Amino acid sequence: MEVLVAYESRGGRTRRAAEAVATAVRERGSNATLKALSETTAQDIERSDAVAVGSWVEGFIVVNVGPAKAALRAVGQLPDMGGKPTAVFCTYAVNPRTALATLRRSLEAKGATVVAENASPRSHPERGAAELAGRLCASPRAT
Ligand SMILES: Cc1cc2nc3c(=O)[nH]c(=O)nc-3n(C[C@H](O)[C@H](O)[C@H](O)COP(=O)(O)O)c2cc1C
């Protein structure tokens, strides 16, 4: 199985979270490719059996909190995901609030089937990555 792990990261924490997801996918015997979300092409999506999309949380701490605007922009450029199993994750400093739900909806609007989600604090970006990868790899359409 081919899993694409696409991330939007400015300071490297979400990239670390993405690396942890990719490592956990590989430990389960599948292939994982890491890619910046902004560089993810239609071809990258097409050749993947499952996709994980991660973003940092952007806002003014208590207002307008959501996935990074750059992440939502990049998701908007993706092709139709055709029901592909998809996981969403984010890293945050204070509180992710509705960031995961917003990211999830943006991917569902692209036809993704979101099967797992995880928010990890920036102090522990790899927290929850293994469980997320486990759910993604075990989803029926991804096997
Ligand atoms: C401009 C800006 C706005 C942020 N707003 C929030 C916020 O509203 N809530 C929050 O919990 N973290 C917020 N953060 C913290 C980041 O989401 C967090 O540090 C994240 O792990 C950064 O990921 P990165 O290293 O991949 O860029 C903000 C960070 C920046 C730079």
PDBQT file of the ligand as one rigid body, heavy atoms in Angstrom, charges set to zero:
ROOT
HETATM    1  C1  LIG A 201       0.961  33.124  13.063  1.00  0.00    +0.000 C 
HETATM    2  C2  LIG A 201       0.730  32.002  14.005  1.00  0.00    +0.000 A 
HETATM    3  C3  LIG A 201      -0.518  31.830  14.568  1.00  0.00    +0.000 A 
HETATM    4  C4  LIG A 201      -0.760  30.768  15.472  1.00  0.00    +0.000 A 
HETATM    5  N1  LIG A 201      -1.979  30.652  16.025  1.00  0.00    +0.000 NA
HETATM    6  C5  LIG A 201      -2.239  29.641  16.899  1.00  0.00    +0.000 A 
HETATM    7  C6  LIG A 201      -3.524  29.515  17.497  1.00  0.00    +0.000 A 
HETATM    8  O1  LIG A 201      -4.444  30.293  17.261  1.00  0.00    +0.000 OA
HETATM    9  N2  LIG A 201      -3.727  28.484  18.354  1.00  0.00    +0.000 N 
HETATM   10  C7  LIG A 201      -2.737  27.565  18.664  1.00  0.00    +0.000 A 
HETATM   11  O2  LIG A 201      -2.978  26.657  19.437  1.00  0.00    +0.000 OA
HETATM   12  N3  LIG A 201      -1.497  27.667  18.093  1.00  0.00    +0.000 NA
HETATM   13  C8  LIG A 201      -1.236  28.675  17.231  1.00  0.00    +0.000 A 
HETATM   14  N4  LIG A 201       0.019  28.792  16.653  1.00  0.00    +0.000 N 
HETATM   15  C9  LIG A 201       1.060  27.802  17.007  1.00  0.00    +0.000 C 
HETATM   16  C10 LIG A 201       1.316  26.766  15.925  1.00  0.00    +0.000 C 
HETATM   17  O3  LIG A 201       0.130  26.153  15.463  1.00  0.00    +0.000 OA
HETATM   18  C11 LIG A 201       2.241  25.680  16.460  1.00  0.00    +0.000 C 
HETATM   19  O4  LIG A 201       3.417  26.258  16.958  1.00  0.00    +0.000 OA
HETATM   20  C12 LIG A 201       2.578  24.645  15.404  1.00  0.00    +0.000 C 
HETATM   21  O5  LIG A 201       3.131  23.502  16.011  1.00  0.00    +0.000 OA
HETATM   22  C13 LIG A 201       3.557  25.189  14.362  1.00  0.00    +0.000 C 
HETATM   23  O6  LIG A 201       3.780  24.185  13.414  1.00  0.00    +0.000 OA
HETATM   24  P1  LIG A 201       5.021  24.244  12.409  1.00  0.00    +0.000 P 
HETATM   25  O7  LIG A 201       6.281  24.189  13.245  1.00  0.00    +0.000 OA
HETATM   26  O8  LIG A 201       4.864  23.023  11.575  1.00  0.00    +0.000 OA
HETATM   27  O9  LIG A 201       4.907  25.510  11.603  1.00  0.00    +0.000 OA
HETATM   28  C14 LIG A 201       0.281  29.856  15.786  1.00  0.00    +0.000 A 
HETATM   29  C15 LIG A 201       1.538  30.017  15.202  1.00  0.00    +0.000 A 
HETATM   30  C16 LIG A 201       1.768  31.065  14.320  1.00  0.00    +0.000 A 
HETATM   31  C17 LIG A 201       3.141  31.219  13.688  1.00  0.00    +0.000 C 
ENDROOT
TORSDOF 0
